[in-house]
Amino acid sequence: MGAVVAERDTDADWRELGATQPYWGVLTHPQFRTENLTSATVESFYASGGEHIAYVVAGLERATGARPSGRALDFGCGAGRLTEAMTAYVVEVTGYDISPGMLDKARQRGGRAGYVGELPAGPFDWINSFIVFQHIPPARGMVLLEALLARLAPGGLVSLHLTIWREPHLKPAAPAGWRRFAGPLIALRRKLRPQAPGAIMMYDYDLSAVVEACNRAGIADLTLVATDHGGHHGAIVLGRKAQA
């Protein structure tokens, strides 16, 4: 029997990033590193959130014929980049994150959204998440996805981003005869020589499992918008839950 390798504690990674690099942890451009920040770069950070949410809302309208309204949840809100932008479209927005440092930055911004460190009960009329699930191991991420979908009100909208495949150069390299052993060997190496907290891990999801979870939650019609983050390919899943 092979060695049992413990799942990486990605929550610890994001607690560390929130304490040291709360903006760069969200957008990994040099200007957003703590040591390079200026008031102008902080403003550009939040402005990019408004641009993204406008793009998502337009996509939801095209895909579902509906516009966000009511109560919204931003899952993995970080420093509130998207959360505050969402307040322009709905009555109430809650941002949820497991990183205290990022939540502190979000609250210091002084916007209209509320921020919490425990997943709220809902129901919500719009649930959004972007560049979050890709950093959560899929076995745990699928449980969280189902928990989110269970909080969606009848007629509610989803805009959920997940990564699903990556370019070959981003996959672990191994000689042809050893490829089937590469995964276990790399996992064992990580167990024996673990990275310190603060690493940004990337995980790919099974798109069929994601679609099944959405369908079982009452979201029959889905639209996928392709994304590419440096060769990590994914999709923003847009949909609407059936009315009760």
NUDO-378398 format. One record per residue (C-alpha): residue in three letters; x, y, z; residue number from 1. Coordinates in nm, 4 decimals, always signed. Layout:
# NUDO-378398
+-----+----------+----------+----------+-----+
:  aa :        X :        Y :        Z :   i :
+-----+----------+----------+----------+-----+
: ALA :        X :        Y :        Z : NUM :
...
+-----+----------+----------+----------+-----+
//
This chain:
# NUDO-378398
+-----+----------+----------+----------+-----+
:  aa :        X :        Y :        Z :   i :
+-----+----------+----------+----------+-----+
: MET :  +0.0000 :  +0.0000 :  +0.0000 :   1 :
: GLY :  +0.1325 :  +0.3451 :  -0.0881 :   2 :
: ALA :  +0.2019 :  +0.6156 :  +0.1648 :   3 :
: VAL :  -0.0983 :  +0.8163 :  +0.2795 :   4 :
: VAL :  -0.0264 :  +1.1806 :  +0.2057 :   5 :
: ALA :  -0.2068 :  +1.4455 :  +0.4081 :   6 :
: GLU :  -0.3956 :  +1.7074 :  +0.2111 :   7 :
: ARG :  -0.2231 :  +2.0428 :  +0.2120 :   8 :
: ASP :  -0.3706 :  +2.2983 :  +0.4516 :   9 :
: THR :  -0.4474 :  +2.5675 :  +0.1954 :  10 :
: ASP :  -0.6344 :  +2.7693 :  +0.4581 :  11 :
: ALA :  -0.2998 :  +2.8181 :  +0.6338 :  12 :
: ASP :  -0.1525 :  +2.9410 :  +0.3057 :  13 :
: TRP :  -0.4220 :  +3.2076 :  +0.2744 :  14 :
: ARG :  -0.3994 :  +3.3142 :  +0.6349 :  15 :
: GLU :  -0.0283 :  +3.3753 :  +0.5764 :  16 :
: LEU :  -0.0860 :  +3.5548 :  +0.2463 :  17 :
: GLY :  -0.3535 :  +3.7706 :  +0.4072 :  18 :
: ALA :  -0.1085 :  +3.8732 :  +0.6776 :  19 :
: THR :  +0.1795 :  +3.9497 :  +0.4399 :  20 :
: GLN :  +0.0550 :  +4.0023 :  +0.0818 :  21 :
: PRO :  -0.3217 :  +4.0666 :  +0.0930 :  22 :
: TYR :  -0.3424 :  +4.2344 :  -0.2493 :  23 :
: TRP :  -0.0766 :  +4.0346 :  -0.4367 :  24 :
: GLY :  -0.2381 :  +3.7138 :  -0.3124 :  25 :
: VAL :  -0.5442 :  +3.8111 :  -0.5170 :  26 :
: LEU :  -0.3752 :  +3.9602 :  -0.8242 :  27 :
: THR :  -0.0206 :  +3.8323 :  -0.8608 :  28 :
: HIS :  +0.1282 :  +4.1364 :  -1.0350 :  29 :
: PRO :  +0.4429 :  +4.2976 :  -0.8880 :  30 :
: GLN :  +0.2717 :  +4.6340 :  -0.8324 :  31 :
: PHE :  +0.0329 :  +4.4712 :  -0.5827 :  32 :
: ARG :  +0.3061 :  +4.3353 :  -0.3578 :  33 :
: THR :  +0.3028 :  +4.4993 :  -0.0162 :  34 :
: GLU :  +0.6490 :  +4.6482 :  -0.0642 :  35 :
: ASN :  +0.5426 :  +4.8135 :  -0.3932 :  36 :
: LEU :  +0.1993 :  +4.9460 :  -0.2996 :  37 :
: THR :  +0.0960 :  +5.3063 :  -0.3499 :  38 :
: SER :  -0.2437 :  +5.4668 :  -0.3050 :  39 :
: ALA :  -0.2771 :  +5.4643 :  -0.6846 :  40 :
: THR :  -0.2110 :  +5.0915 :  -0.7150 :  41 :
: VAL :  -0.4608 :  +5.0158 :  -0.4379 :  42 :
: GLU :  -0.7229 :  +5.2174 :  -0.6261 :  43 :
: SER :  -0.6407 :  +5.0320 :  -0.9487 :  44 :
: PHE :  -0.6786 :  +4.7027 :  -0.7610 :  45 :
: TYR :  -1.0360 :  +4.7884 :  -0.6613 :  46 :
: ALA :  -1.1181 :  +4.9449 :  -0.9988 :  47 :
: SER :  -1.0342 :  +4.6135 :  -1.1671 :  48 :
: GLY :  -1.3039 :  +4.4539 :  -0.9534 :  49 :
: GLY :  -1.5668 :  +4.6858 :  -1.0937 :  50 :
: GLU :  -1.4624 :  +4.5984 :  -1.4478 :  51 :
: HIS :  -1.4805 :  +4.2254 :  -1.3804 :  52 :
: ILE :  -1.8197 :  +4.2360 :  -1.2116 :  53 :
: ALA :  -1.9659 :  +4.4461 :  -1.4941 :  54 :
: TYR :  -1.8425 :  +4.1746 :  -1.7332 :  55 :
: VAL :  -1.9990 :  +3.9000 :  -1.5187 :  56 :
: VAL :  -2.3331 :  +4.0794 :  -1.4852 :  57 :
: ALA :  -2.3496 :  +4.1288 :  -1.8617 :  58 :
: GLY :  -2.2754 :  +3.7583 :  -1.9059 :  59 :
: LEU :  -2.5487 :  +3.6607 :  -1.6597 :  60 :
: GLU :  -2.8019 :  +3.8752 :  -1.8426 :  61 :
: ARG :  -2.7126 :  +3.7166 :  -2.1761 :  62 :
: ALA :  -2.7127 :  +3.3643 :  -2.0331 :  63 :
: THR :  -3.0200 :  +3.3769 :  -1.8121 :  64 :
: GLY :  -3.2178 :  +3.6864 :  -1.9109 :  65 :
: ALA :  -3.1987 :  +3.7989 :  -1.5479 :  66 :
: ARG :  -3.0016 :  +4.0676 :  -1.3675 :  67 :
: PRO :  -2.8666 :  +4.0209 :  -1.0117 :  68 :
: SER :  -3.0893 :  +4.1512 :  -0.7335 :  69 :
: GLY :  -3.1626 :  +4.0942 :  -0.3648 :  70 :
: ARG :  -2.8927 :  +3.9388 :  -0.1439 :  71 :
: ALA :  -2.5526 :  +3.8313 :  -0.2751 :  72 :
: LEU :  -2.2559 :  +3.6307 :  -0.1484 :  73 :
: ASP :  -1.8968 :  +3.6670 :  -0.2686 :  74 :
: PHE :  -1.7239 :  +3.3391 :  -0.1795 :  75 :
: GLY :  -1.3512 :  +3.3820 :  -0.1163 :  76 :
: CYS :  -1.3851 :  +3.7590 :  -0.1149 :  77 :
: GLY :  -1.0232 :  +3.8350 :  -0.0215 :  78 :
: ALA :  -0.9735 :  +4.2092 :  +0.0267 :  79 :
: GLY :  -1.3194 :  +4.2870 :  -0.1150 :  80 :
: ARG :  -1.2128 :  +4.3662 :  -0.4728 :  81 :
: LEU :  -1.5257 :  +4.2105 :  -0.6263 :  82 :
: THR :  -1.7482 :  +4.2310 :  -0.3199 :  83 :
: GLU :  -1.7650 :  +4.6083 :  -0.3187 :  84 :
: ALA :  -1.8272 :  +4.6123 :  -0.6932 :  85 :
: MET :  -2.1240 :  +4.3779 :  -0.6437 :  86 :
: THR :  -2.2965 :  +4.6359 :  -0.4222 :  87 :
: ALA :  -2.3765 :  +4.8402 :  -0.7334 :  88 :
: TYR :  -2.6196 :  +4.5697 :  -0.8480 :  89 :
: VAL :  -2.7921 :  +4.4289 :  -0.5392 :  90 :
: VAL :  -2.9377 :  +4.5405 :  -0.2074 :  91 :
: GLU :  -2.7017 :  +4.3507 :  +0.0232 :  92 :
: VAL :  -2.3638 :  +4.1800 :  -0.0276 :  93 :
: THR :  -2.1722 :  +3.9571 :  +0.2117 :  94 :
: GLY :  -1.8086 :  +3.8713 :  +0.1512 :  95 :
: TYR :  -1.6799 :  +3.5471 :  +0.3014 :  96 :
: ASP :  -1.3129 :  +3.4512 :  +0.3402 :  97 :
: ILE :  -1.0952 :  +3.2389 :  +0.5682 :  98 :
: SER :  -0.8082 :  +3.4929 :  +0.5728 :  99 :
: PRO :  -0.8343 :  +3.7397 :  +0.8654 : 100 :
: GLY :  -0.5744 :  +3.9686 :  +0.7079 : 101 :
: MET :  -0.7679 :  +3.9995 :  +0.3840 : 102 :
: LEU :  -1.0945 :  +4.0544 :  +0.5704 : 103 :
: ASP :  -0.9257 :  +4.3349 :  +0.7650 : 104 :
: LYS :  -0.8280 :  +4.5065 :  +0.4395 : 105 :
: ALA :  -1.1806 :  +4.4636 :  +0.3052 : 106 :
: ARG :  -1.3351 :  +4.6190 :  +0.6163 : 107 :
: GLN :  -1.0827 :  +4.9030 :  +0.6216 : 108 :
: ARG :  -1.1970 :  +4.9951 :  +0.2723 : 109 :
: GLY :  -1.5181 :  +5.1237 :  +0.4315 : 110 :
: GLY :  -1.7613 :  +5.0143 :  +0.1622 : 111 :
: ARG :  -2.1209 :  +4.8954 :  +0.1725 : 112 :
: ALA :  -2.0547 :  +4.5210 :  +0.1908 : 113 :
: GLY :  -2.0349 :  +4.3133 :  +0.5080 : 114 :
: TYR :  -1.7506 :  +4.0689 :  +0.5696 : 115 :
: VAL :  -1.7497 :  +3.7424 :  +0.7651 : 116 :
: GLY :  -1.5113 :  +3.4580 :  +0.8424 : 117 :
: GLU :  -1.7818 :  +3.1902 :  +0.8698 : 118 :
: LEU :  -1.9860 :  +3.0768 :  +0.5709 : 119 :
: PRO :  -2.3293 :  +3.2413 :  +0.6154 : 120 :
: ALA :  -2.6508 :  +3.0404 :  +0.5948 : 121 :
: GLY :  -2.8290 :  +3.2278 :  +0.3161 : 122 :
: PRO :  -3.0430 :  +3.2043 :  +0.1139 : 123 :
: PHE :  -2.8784 :  +3.4219 :  -0.1504 : 124 :
: ASP :  -3.0100 :  +3.5529 :  -0.4804 : 125 :
: TRP :  -2.6623 :  +3.5685 :  -0.6353 : 126 :
: ILE :  -2.3528 :  +3.3681 :  -0.5454 : 127 :
: ASN :  -2.0234 :  +3.4731 :  -0.7015 : 128 :
: SER :  -1.6709 :  +3.3354 :  -0.6794 : 129 :
: PHE :  -1.3659 :  +3.4107 :  -0.8922 : 130 :
: ILE :  -1.0060 :  +3.2798 :  -0.8746 : 131 :
: VAL :  -1.0851 :  +3.0988 :  -0.5487 : 132 :
: PHE :  -1.1723 :  +2.7317 :  -0.6060 : 133 :
: GLN :  -0.8532 :  +2.6887 :  -0.8076 : 134 :
: HIS :  -0.6594 :  +2.7211 :  -0.4796 : 135 :
: ILE :  -0.8701 :  +2.4615 :  -0.2906 : 136 :
: PRO :  -0.8058 :  +2.0851 :  -0.3232 : 137 :
: PRO :  -1.0976 :  +1.9512 :  -0.5312 : 138 :
: ALA :  -1.2184 :  +1.6916 :  -0.2810 : 139 :
: ARG :  -1.2779 :  +1.9712 :  -0.0318 : 140 :
: GLY :  -1.3772 :  +2.2230 :  -0.2959 : 141 :
: MET :  -1.6631 :  +2.0091 :  -0.4260 : 142 :
: VAL :  -1.8081 :  +1.9880 :  -0.0738 : 143 :
: LEU :  -1.7891 :  +2.3677 :  -0.0517 : 144 :
: LEU :  -1.9449 :  +2.4050 :  -0.3971 : 145 :
: GLU :  -2.2416 :  +2.1906 :  -0.2956 : 146 :
: ALA :  -2.2757 :  +2.3908 :  +0.0271 : 147 :
: LEU :  -2.2864 :  +2.7132 :  -0.1741 : 148 :
: LEU :  -2.5433 :  +2.5800 :  -0.4197 : 149 :
: ALA :  -2.7625 :  +2.4710 :  -0.1275 : 150 :
: ARG :  -2.7698 :  +2.8366 :  -0.0188 : 151 :
: LEU :  -2.9016 :  +2.9609 :  -0.3544 : 152 :
: ALA :  -3.2594 :  +3.0910 :  -0.3471 : 153 :
: PRO :  -3.5113 :  +2.9794 :  -0.6128 : 154 :
: GLY :  -3.4485 :  +3.1902 :  -0.9214 : 155 :
: GLY :  -3.1036 :  +3.2819 :  -0.7890 : 156 :
: LEU :  -2.7974 :  +3.3375 :  -1.0080 : 157 :
: VAL :  -2.4504 :  +3.1837 :  -0.9936 : 158 :
: SER :  -2.1211 :  +3.3053 :  -1.1389 : 159 :
: LEU :  -1.8615 :  +3.0536 :  -1.0226 : 160 :
: HIS :  -1.5086 :  +3.0191 :  -1.1578 : 161 :
: LEU :  -1.3075 :  +2.6964 :  -1.1524 : 162 :
: THR :  -0.9916 :  +2.5797 :  -1.3286 : 163 :
: ILE :  -1.0311 :  +2.2540 :  -1.5234 : 164 :
: TRP :  -0.7098 :  +2.1888 :  -1.7219 : 165 :
: ARG :  -0.3593 :  +2.3204 :  -1.7708 : 166 :
: GLU :  -0.0986 :  +2.3447 :  -2.0440 : 167 :
: PRO :  +0.1540 :  +2.0579 :  -2.0613 : 168 :
: HIS :  +0.4442 :  +2.2735 :  -1.9429 : 169 :
: LEU :  +0.2614 :  +2.3291 :  -1.6135 : 170 :
: LYS :  +0.2282 :  +1.9578 :  -1.5428 : 171 :
: PRO :  +0.4912 :  +1.7681 :  -1.3394 : 172 :
: ALA :  +0.7725 :  +1.6500 :  -1.5667 : 173 :
: ALA :  +0.8799 :  +1.2847 :  -1.5549 : 174 :
: PRO :  +1.0439 :  +1.0354 :  -1.7913 : 175 :
: ALA :  +0.7934 :  +0.8398 :  -2.0001 : 176 :
: GLY :  +0.8439 :  +0.5152 :  -1.8097 : 177 :
: TRP :  +0.7841 :  +0.6883 :  -1.4769 : 178 :
: ARG :  +0.4797 :  +0.9006 :  -1.5596 : 179 :
: ARG :  +0.2323 :  +0.6787 :  -1.3790 : 180 :
: PHE :  +0.4442 :  +0.7078 :  -1.0634 : 181 :
: ALA :  +0.5030 :  +1.0835 :  -1.0880 : 182 :
: GLY :  +0.1942 :  +1.1911 :  -0.8922 : 183 :
: PRO :  +0.2553 :  +0.9670 :  -0.5867 : 184 :
: LEU :  +0.6263 :  +1.0496 :  -0.5860 : 185 :
: ILE :  +0.5642 :  +1.4233 :  -0.5960 : 186 :
: ALA :  +0.3006 :  +1.3915 :  -0.3219 : 187 :
: LEU :  +0.5424 :  +1.1947 :  -0.1049 : 188 :
: ARG :  +0.8160 :  +1.4528 :  -0.1610 : 189 :
: ARG :  +0.5782 :  +1.7288 :  -0.0537 : 190 :
: LYS :  +0.4916 :  +1.5308 :  +0.2584 : 191 :
: LEU :  +0.8580 :  +1.4842 :  +0.3478 : 192 :
: ARG :  +0.9643 :  +1.8375 :  +0.2471 : 193 :
: PRO :  +0.6484 :  +2.0490 :  +0.2792 : 194 :
: GLN :  +0.6432 :  +2.4086 :  +0.1614 : 195 :
: ALA :  +0.6047 :  +2.6730 :  +0.4282 : 196 :
: PRO :  +0.2603 :  +2.8377 :  +0.4561 : 197 :
: GLY :  +0.2067 :  +3.1090 :  +0.1984 : 198 :
: ALA :  +0.2370 :  +2.9041 :  -0.1213 : 199 :
: ILE :  -0.0255 :  +2.9581 :  -0.3927 : 200 :
: MET :  -0.1387 :  +2.6113 :  -0.4984 : 201 :
: MET :  -0.3318 :  +2.5400 :  -0.8191 : 202 :
: TYR :  -0.5867 :  +2.2604 :  -0.8619 : 203 :
: ASP :  -0.7965 :  +2.1423 :  -1.1559 : 204 :
: TYR :  -1.1604 :  +2.0346 :  -1.1197 : 205 :
: ASP :  -1.3627 :  +1.7674 :  -1.2983 : 206 :
: LEU :  -1.6050 :  +1.9737 :  -1.5059 : 207 :
: SER :  -1.8561 :  +1.6889 :  -1.5291 : 208 :
: ALA :  -1.8737 :  +1.6744 :  -1.1484 : 209 :
: VAL :  -1.9279 :  +2.0513 :  -1.1348 : 210 :
: VAL :  -2.2102 :  +2.0326 :  -1.3895 : 211 :
: GLU :  -2.3701 :  +1.7439 :  -1.1994 : 212 :
: ALA :  -2.3599 :  +1.9417 :  -0.8731 : 213 :
: CYS :  -2.5246 :  +2.2389 :  -1.0419 : 214 :
: ASN :  -2.7911 :  +2.0239 :  -1.2053 : 215 :
: ARG :  -2.8740 :  +1.8481 :  -0.8787 : 216 :
: ALA :  -2.9073 :  +2.1914 :  -0.7149 : 217 :
: GLY :  -3.1737 :  +2.2893 :  -0.9686 : 218 :
: ILE :  -2.9568 :  +2.4777 :  -1.2176 : 219 :
: ALA :  -3.0439 :  +2.3100 :  -1.5462 : 220 :
: ASP :  -2.9152 :  +2.5609 :  -1.8014 : 221 :
: LEU :  -2.5487 :  +2.6544 :  -1.7752 : 222 :
: THR :  -2.3230 :  +2.8803 :  -1.9793 : 223 :
: LEU :  -1.9445 :  +2.8465 :  -1.9603 : 224 :
: VAL :  -1.7103 :  +3.1392 :  -2.0233 : 225 :
: ALA :  -1.3535 :  +3.0237 :  -2.0873 : 226 :
: THR :  -1.0690 :  +3.1685 :  -1.8785 : 227 :
: ASP :  -0.6911 :  +3.1390 :  -1.9021 : 228 :
: HIS :  -0.4590 :  +3.2380 :  -1.6203 : 229 :
: GLY :  -0.1085 :  +3.1809 :  -1.7529 : 230 :
: GLY :  -0.1911 :  +2.8397 :  -1.9012 : 231 :
: HIS :  -0.4256 :  +2.7347 :  -1.6221 : 232 :
: HIS :  -0.7516 :  +2.7082 :  -1.8135 : 233 :
: GLY :  -1.0930 :  +2.7252 :  -1.6539 : 234 :
: ALA :  -1.4462 :  +2.8485 :  -1.6897 : 235 :
: ILE :  -1.6851 :  +3.0893 :  -1.5252 : 236 :
: VAL :  -2.0052 :  +2.8894 :  -1.4784 : 237 :
: LEU :  -2.3116 :  +3.1105 :  -1.5263 : 238 :
: GLY :  -2.6602 :  +2.9853 :  -1.4456 : 239 :
: ARG :  -2.9933 :  +3.0384 :  -1.2759 : 240 :
: LYS :  -3.1738 :  +2.8093 :  -1.0317 : 241 :
: ALA :  -3.5249 :  +2.7092 :  -1.1290 : 242 :
: GLN :  -3.8088 :  +2.8953 :  -0.9609 : 243 :
: ALA :  -3.9857 :  +2.7017 :  -0.6841 : 244 :
+-----+----------+----------+----------+-----+
//
